Amino acid sequence: MNADQLLGLFRQIIDPGDPAVRERAADELTDWTRSYSAAEAITLATVP
């Protein structure tokens, strides 16, 4: 997932429109973040 896709998911989550769209975006975001191991997440968080 690239930055544009991530920002798109954030926009869908905060959009006051359709609750189903928000729910689906939140599910996609949590699935994506859980796909990394703890070490990978720490490494990615520290990369500028």
C-alpha positions as CSV (number, residue, x, y, z in Angstrom):
1,M,0.0,0.0,0.0
2,N,1.4,3.4,-0.9
3,A,0.8,6.7,0.8
4,D,-2.0,7.7,-1.6
5,Q,-4.0,4.6,-0.8
6,L,-3.4,5.1,3.0
7,L,-4.6,8.6,2.8
8,G,-7.6,7.5,0.8
9,L,-8.6,5.1,3.5
10,F,-8.2,7.8,6.2
11,R,-10.5,10.1,4.1
12,Q,-13.1,7.3,3.8
13,I,-13.0,6.7,7.6
14,I,-13.6,10.4,8.5
15,D,-16.1,11.0,5.7
16,P,-19.5,11.6,7.3
17,G,-21.3,9.8,4.5
18,D,-22.1,6.1,4.2
19,P,-21.3,4.2,7.4
20,A,-20.7,1.0,5.4
21,V,-17.9,2.8,3.5
22,R,-16.3,3.9,6.8
23,E,-16.6,0.4,8.2
24,R,-15.0,-1.2,5.1
25,A,-12.1,1.4,5.1
26,A,-11.5,0.8,8.8
27,D,-11.3,-3.0,8.2
28,E,-8.9,-2.5,5.3
29,L,-6.7,-0.3,7.4
30,T,-6.5,-2.7,10.3
31,D,-5.9,-5.6,8.0
32,W,-3.0,-3.7,6.4
33,T,-1.4,-2.6,9.6
34,R,-1.7,-6.1,11.1
35,S,0.1,-7.6,8.2
36,Y,3.4,-6.3,9.5
37,S,5.4,-7.9,12.3
38,A,6.3,-5.8,15.3
39,A,9.9,-5.4,14.0
40,E,8.7,-4.4,10.6
41,A,6.3,-1.8,12.0
42,I,9.0,-0.3,14.2
43,T,11.4,-0.1,11.3
44,L,8.8,1.5,9.0
45,A,7.8,4.0,11.7
46,T,11.4,5.2,12.0
47,V,12.2,5.5,8.3
48,P,12.0,9.2,7.2
